[in-house]
């Protein structure tokens, strides 16, 4: 039997009718569309950030620019205790204070750049040598700023029924990530749910990718120093052959881990640096290795330091080398809470229809948004930034990374719809 949906004379943008309509693929008349003037302003803001990238915990200009625009909108942003990054609360009716009872919805953006050169030929190319927004953090920042400006207008008009916190976080690219400092600085105080987007160059602009459960990987840093007495390459049997020991560590430790951890955990140790020796006929006294350990399963990640230490020690001892291991905890996997993931799906469907949401895979990339999810439920969506006609394979953390800037509008409208469709819990 065909079901006919009769148009409603009025749709409550925060009520059950809007949610039901969104789930059915019907686009309700939600407020919060971006005016053309604001859309153009946000593109210009993003390009300004792109031209002036700042590394983690050095984002002073970026913080000042965000703060000035929010204050211009009549809001009261507060710089985080670390000196960069900030939070800004928007309450129904633009009340000056949170009611202290009903938890807030937080929208998080990371604001730092990467220490790599910008190789693009565009007018908004980075003006800072060997610095670039090659991971899309300038877009994330602009999306949350734009959502804040729209939500402030909706609050004035009486459409916003829950408090929303804008969270601009520094140092996402610096292990273990600036999220832990932000949390210590009170970023989650009063927050009951948190959301974020991350640019994805494999997804077309105008679309988002969602996945309940793990969507990123854990990522830790492993550094190893091997030492021995050194000697002549003519008599390696009389000394510790550190070059061979280092080479064995490179190949055998990942192999050992693959046999000591359930393969479904997706644990992978990949070396990125190995250094040893200065002369072809001298067995060196020191060798250094460093790499990253990534893991898809949060339980296996918690056991990883002990497993890695044991595998390295065993291999080094076999080759008569002494090992000094530095294991730096990075971030756990981002594990999307199902309810928040479905809220993002509902919000995107309400704004742009069912076909604009696609399922996405779990990646081996790390993201410190995961630290927030250790405290409150939340989810991260992949924000499509690929121009539909562009089929050249691109990736993050590359000097030529760029985005289709229509993605900014998509991100802003996704967040504003989510804020409207997620009514606060009763006091």
Secondary structure, DSSP 8 states (H G I E B T S, - for coil): --------S---TTSHHHHHHHHTT-----S----HHHHHHHHHHHHHHHHT---TT--HHHHHHHHHHHHHTT---EE-TTSS-EEEEE-GGG-SS--SSS-EEEEEEE---BSS-----STT--SSTT-B--SSHHHHHHHHHHHHHHHHHHHHTT---S-EEEEEE--TTSTT-THHHHHHTTTTTTEEEEEEEEEEEEEETT-EEE-SEE-S-EEEEEEEEEE---EEGGGGGGS--HHHHHHHHHHHHHHHHHHHS-GGG--EEEEEEEEE-SSTTEE-SEEEEEEEEEES-HHHHHHHHHHHHHHHHHHHHHTT-EEEEEEEEEE---EE-HHHHHHHHHHHHHHH-GGGEEE----S---TTHHHHTTSEEEEEEEEEE-TT--S---SSSTT----THHHHHHHHHHHHHHHHS-----
